[in-house]
Amino acid sequence: MEYKIQEVSERLHLPASTIRYWEGEFDGFITTKKTPGKQRRYTEHAIEQLRQIRDLVHVKKKSIAEARKLLGIGNEDTGKINWRKQSILLTGGTGSFGKHFCTVMLEKYRPSVIRVYSRDELKQHEMRQEFGEDKIRYFIGDVRDGDRLKRAMEGVDIVIHAAALKQVPACEYNPLEAVKTNILGAKNVIDAAINTGVKKVVALSTDKAANPANLYGATKLCAEKIFVHGNSYSGPRGTRFSCVRYGNVIGSRGSVIPVFREQMKSGKITITDEKMTRFWITLDQAVDLVVSALCHMQGGEIFVPNIPSMKITDLARAIAPECEVQTIGIRPGEKLHETLITAEEGRNTIAYNGMYVIMPDHSWWKRHNYESGRKVPEGFVYSSNRNDHWLDIEALRKITRPASPGTDDAVANFVSTIHRLSENVILDMIGSEENIPSPGKVLEVRI
Ligand SMILES: NC(=O)c1ccc[n+]([C@@H]2O[C@H](COP(=O)([O-])OP(=O)(O)OC[C@H]3O[C@@H](n4cnc5c(N)ncnc54)[C@H](OP(=O)(O)O)[C@@H]3O)[C@@H](O)[C@H]2O)c1
């Protein structure tokens, strides 16, 4: 005798979404069959397996990781996802992270489908031209619209939440719009994910959320908190939520390197403060971080990459050694140094698998997946001026050297230079978080 999921759901008093979720988490343990029309059917044996899981998770209150161990499955899901079986929804999929994520996914991981979710039809049209629509589907929608999100998440296994308003001045000038997109949008993503039985959700956050100095950072801090606590709301459905937090991916328009190159023509470049430092991250590294977070997450962690820092003065010397450097002063909402892990968060942070993991500050949170993690030293703060890993002038000179001398196209030069470099050195140049200069305005350097 074989049963449909609704029949199993009634027999075991479990929502169908929980059954689907457990099938993913206990992949290989629950043995289902498929009809010729590819409908899933459950044998008595599969129902018994689900019953065992239910007893462990719901009655004995074991975590998924503990239940896997007790069932003899071990913990091998850590570090492993069967990507070909995953349907992914990517909010903000037409942005710089989103497009790069799609490129890497299609080349390397080949998920079943990626649903891109964003507002602007033109960007989606352009993306469709570039990526086609075989493995990528395009959903017009706003993260402010919970119903639309819920519809878009039906049948989805993994959600990456990248949509955000992220220009610091725009968020300052339109504070409620930033709140609606970054905070209420985060809440909508969480509700829709729980209601549709999504398994894992990773939200993208920023260094600006750590001790925020501007509204953008404050909204991202709220979003992080909502995501971390989303795990408490998901109940028996078991949707897991985590965040990744990284620093500026220095962008092409108005961000520091192209601006330096432009200013070089006048023989003078401007920096905001001689003491300023920044982290450097490539889009590849950002995508790797998200993939790693998805593989290792239990829910509630904030994953932070281990990346190098540089001094703004070194960058100026590397790019424009002959130019006069003028200091124009730090601007409102700008920090001298970026912080990725604050002193308070440091108390709950471990170094694990080439990254830092900030764990939730709750007594009930158990570190199953992080037994091999190393506690960071007491008083640990991870800021761009207190980093063990620095790019010196020579390294920066190599990174920023034009691909073909004499070409004026700074962005093209830079991007092609990046492609020639090994992945642990720098970076993508598209889509800086902060800086869009107005047309015709004197360019000021911000990083
Ligand atoms: N770039 C960086 O340096 C950096 C650093 C750290 C963290 N982050 C974080 O990484 C994420 C992605 O950044 P990014 O650089 O890829 O940004 P981006 O290039 O500006 O892309 C933003 C994306 O979000 C979409 N979007 C904006 N508002 C939306 C809304 N209300 N509903 C649905 N979609 C919306 C945009 O498309 P539409 O306009 O068509 O809707 C676009 O696809 C953000 O959460 C950001 O905070 C970025």
The ligand as an SDF file (V2000), in Angstrom:
LIG
                    3D

 48 52  0  0  0  0  0  0  0  0999 V2000
   27.4780   45.8280   -2.3410 N   0  0  0  0  0  0  0  0  0  0  0  0
   28.0920   45.8410   -1.1850 C   0  0  0  0  0  0  0  0  0  0  0  0
   29.1580   46.4290   -1.0470 O   0  0  0  0  0  0  0  0  0  0  0  0
   27.4900   45.0840   -0.0110 C   0  0  0  0  0  0  0  0  0  0  0  0
   28.2620   44.8680    1.1340 C   0  0  0  0  0  0  0  0  0  0  0  0
   27.7110   44.1930    2.2180 C   0  0  0  0  0  0  0  0  0  0  0  0
   26.3980   43.7450    2.1540 C   0  0  0  0  0  0  0  0  0  0  0  0
   25.6500   44.0030    1.0540 N   0  0  0  0  0  0  0  0  0  0  0  0
   24.2510   43.5270    1.0340 C   0  0  0  0  0  0  0  0  0  0  0  0
   24.1520   42.6130   -0.0300 O   0  0  0  0  0  0  0  0  0  0  0  0
   22.8460   42.6680   -0.5830 C   0  0  0  0  0  0  0  0  0  0  0  0
   22.9180   42.7520   -2.0870 C   0  0  0  0  0  0  0  0  0  0  0  0
   23.6490   43.9070   -2.4210 O   0  0  0  0  0  0  0  0  0  0  0  0
   23.9290   44.2700   -3.9370 P   0  0  0  0  0  0  0  0  0  0  0  0
   25.2250   44.9640   -3.9540 O   0  0  0  0  0  0  0  0  0  0  0  0
   23.6980   43.1040   -4.8080 O   0  0  0  0  0  0  0  0  0  0  0  0
   22.7640   45.3260   -4.1690 O   0  0  0  0  0  0  0  0  0  0  0  0
   22.2300   45.9360   -5.5640 P   0  0  0  0  0  0  0  0  0  0  0  0
   23.1640   45.6740   -6.6560 O   0  0  0  0  0  0  0  0  0  0  0  0
   21.8030   47.3390   -5.2730 O   0  0  0  0  0  0  0  0  0  0  0  0
   20.9120   45.0690   -5.8080 O   0  0  0  0  0  0  0  0  0  0  0  0
   19.7840   45.2130   -4.9970 C   0  0  0  0  0  0  0  0  0  0  0  0
   18.7280   44.2560   -5.5110 C   0  0  0  0  0  0  0  0  0  0  0  0
   17.5880   44.3270   -4.6740 O   0  0  0  0  0  0  0  0  0  0  0  0
   16.4290   44.5450   -5.4780 C   0  0  0  0  0  0  0  0  0  0  0  0
   15.4730   45.2900   -4.6730 N   0  0  0  0  0  0  0  0  0  0  0  0
   15.6340   46.5080   -4.1130 C   0  0  0  0  0  0  0  0  0  0  0  0
   14.5340   46.8430   -3.4220 N   0  0  0  0  0  0  0  0  0  0  0  0
   13.6660   45.7950   -3.5470 C   0  0  0  0  0  0  0  0  0  0  0  0
   12.3680   45.5270   -3.0640 C   0  0  0  0  0  0  0  0  0  0  0  0
   11.7000   46.4220   -2.3070 N   0  0  0  0  0  0  0  0  0  0  0  0
   11.7850   44.3580   -3.3800 N   0  0  0  0  0  0  0  0  0  0  0  0
   12.4190   43.4520   -4.1620 C   0  0  0  0  0  0  0  0  0  0  0  0
   13.6500   43.6450   -4.6440 N   0  0  0  0  0  0  0  0  0  0  0  0
   14.2670   44.8110   -4.3410 C   0  0  0  0  0  0  0  0  0  0  0  0
   16.9520   45.2970   -6.6990 C   0  0  0  0  0  0  0  0  0  0  0  0
   16.1230   45.1290   -7.8320 O   0  0  0  0  0  0  0  0  0  0  0  0
   14.8940   46.1180   -8.1520 P   0  0  0  0  0  0  0  0  0  0  0  0
   15.4070   47.5040   -7.9410 O   0  0  0  0  0  0  0  0  0  0  0  0
   14.5310   45.7930   -9.5560 O   0  0  0  0  0  0  0  0  0  0  0  0
   13.8120   45.7390   -7.2020 O   0  0  0  0  0  0  0  0  0  0  0  0
   18.2530   44.5450   -6.9260 C   0  0  0  0  0  0  0  0  0  0  0  0
   17.9860   43.3190   -7.5670 O   0  0  0  0  0  0  0  0  0  0  0  0
   22.1260   43.8000    0.1130 C   0  0  0  0  0  0  0  0  0  0  0  0
   21.2840   43.2490    1.1080 O   0  0  0  0  0  0  0  0  0  0  0  0
   23.2310   44.6060    0.7570 C   0  0  0  0  0  0  0  0  0  0  0  0
   22.7820   45.2160    1.9510 O   0  0  0  0  0  0  0  0  0  0  0  0
   26.1770   44.6460   -0.0380 C   0  0  0  0  0  0  0  0  0  0  0  0
  1  2  1  0
  2  3  2  0
  2  4  1  0
  4  5  1  0
  4 48  2  0
  5  6  2  0
  6  7  1  0
  7  8  2  0
  8  9  1  0
  8 48  1  0
  9 10  1  0
  9 46  1  0
 10 11  1  0
 11 12  1  0
 11 44  1  0
 12 13  1  0
 13 14  1  0
 14 15  2  0
 14 16  1  0
 14 17  1  0
 17 18  1  0
 18 19  2  0
 18 20  1  0
 18 21  1  0
 21 22  1  0
 22 23  1  0
 23 24  1  0
 23 42  1  0
 24 25  1  0
 25 26  1  0
 25 36  1  0
 26 27  1  0
 26 35  1  0
 27 28  2  0
 28 29  1  0
 29 30  1  0
 29 35  2  0
 30 31  1  0
 30 32  2  0
 32 33  1  0
 33 34  2  0
 34 35  1  0
 36 37  1  0
 36 42  1  0
 37 38  1  0
 38 39  2  0
 38 40  1  0
 38 41  1  0
 42 43  1  0
 44 45  1  0
 44 46  1  0
 46 47  1  0
M  CHG  2   8   1  16  -1
M  END
$$$$
